[in-house]
Amino acid sequence: MLEMNAETRESGSGHLQHIKDGVMRILAVDYGKKRTGLAVTDPSGIIASPLTTVETKDLERYILDYLKIEQVATIVIGYPRQPNGEDSDSMRYIRPFVARLRKVVPEAVAMEYYDERYTTKIAFQSMIDGGLGRKKRDNKNGIVDMVSASLILQDYMEYKRCK
């Protein structure tokens, strides 16, 4: 069952078991109607990095193919909320996608929502601060989506470490 918060299988020490064991990745999804950004941890679960941007219509197949070549313990799906905490309109697209994915992803792979408020704005600002030109920031190439997924993943990892 998909959880609506950041809880998952944990060891007695409070750290994610797969991070403690150092053998599996966490995959983050910043779902969009047209394109979806993906980010992933290194196998030891220490570093979050952008992975790619996928046309959303191809997302399910991409994730399934990725799971065939990489060991993933958890898929973290960005949970878009409005500033007041209510679900964003995007959830009407995300919930059906997650329901379909849950049916085809191995049961051993945990799936969780994680609050993604402001990640796109933060991603844009970090790209500006990093000197990325306006043309590259227009998101036709999906860089913002990947950076947003990385921010979701980094924040999720920090939350789990501090818990």
N, C-alpha and C positions, 0 to 999 in steps of 0.2 A: 504494500500500500504506500502511496506517495504521501509524504508528510508535508504539512503546510508551514513548518518552521525548519530550523536548521538542525534538528535532532537526527541522529543516525546510529548505526551500530557503533558502540564504543567499548574500549577496553576498560577495565576497572580503574585505570589511572585517569580516565576522562579524555584521553586522546583518541583520535580515530585509530582503530585497530590497523587498518591498511597503511596509515602513515607510520605508525610505530613499527610495523613489520618491514616497511620500506619496499613493498613489492607491487603496489598498484597506484594508478593515477586517479585523479578527479577530473572530470570533464564538465565544463561550464557552458551553458547555452544562453545566449542573449537573443531570444526569439523575436523575429520581425515578420511582418506580413509578406515582404518580398525577399529579404535577405536575413540570414541569421549568423551572428558571430559566435565563434567557438574558441574556447581557451582550454588549456590543459596544464596539469602539474607535471613536473618531472616524475620519474618513477618513485622517488623517495617522498614525494608530496611536499617539497619545500618551496619550490619556485613555480609561480603561475606565469604562463606565457601565452600570447595569442597563438591560436592554431591556424584558423582559416575563416573565411566567410563562405557560406553555402547558400545557394538559392533555396528558399524555404521549401519549395515544392520537392527538392531533392534531399531534404534534411534527414528524414527518417532512414533512407537508404545509406546516406553518408555515415550516420552514427552506427548503424548495424555493421557496415564494412569496417569502420574504425575499431569496433569492439572485437572483430575477428583478428586484428593484428596487434592490439594493445590491451593490456589488462587494466580495466577500469573498475574501481570499487564503487564509485558514486557518480551520478550525473546530477549536477546542480542546475536547475532551471531558474532563470531570473523571474522574479515575481513582481510584476509592475504594479505599483500602488500609487495612488494619488497622495499629495502631501497630508491629507487628513487620515490616511491609513486605509481608505476604501480601495477595492480593486479597481485597476484601470480598465478601460474598455478592451484593451488588448487581451485580457484574460479569456474573453469569449473565443479567441483563436488558440490560445495556449492550452487551455484545459483539454480540448479535443485532441490536440497533438500529443499531449502527455498521456492521455488515456490510450491512444493508439500505440505509442512507444512502449508503455508499460506492458502491453500484451505481447510484444515481440522481443523485448530486451530480457536477457536471462534474469531469473529471479534473484540471483546472487548480487546483481548490480542494484545498489540502493538508488532511489530517485528522490530528490528533495527540491522544494521551492526555496529560494532565498531572495529576500527583499533587494530589489534593484533600483530603488528610487535614486534619481539624479545621476546614475552612472553615465548616461549619454552626455549630459552637460559636463560632467567631470572629465570624460574622455576627450571631448572637444577642447576643453581648457588645457588639459595636459599636452595635447598635440600642439596647441598654440604656444604654450610655454616651452615646449621642446623644439620650437622653430620650424614645425612642419608647415609648408606653404598652403595658401588658401585652396589651390587646385587639388592638392592631395587630401585636404580635409573635407572635400565636398561629399564624400561617402559613396560616390559611384563605384569606387573600388572596394568598399566595405571595411576600410581601416577602422572607422569609428565603431563598427559592430564588433570587430575583434578586440579592440581596446576595451570596450564596454564589458565584453565577456571576461576579459582578464581582470577588470576591476571587481566584477561580481565574484569571481573565483578568489581573488586575493582577500577580499573582505570576508568571504565565507571561511577561508582558511584561518584568518586572524580571529574570527569569532570562535571557531572550534578550539584554537590554541588557548584562548583566554577563558574558556568555559571551565 
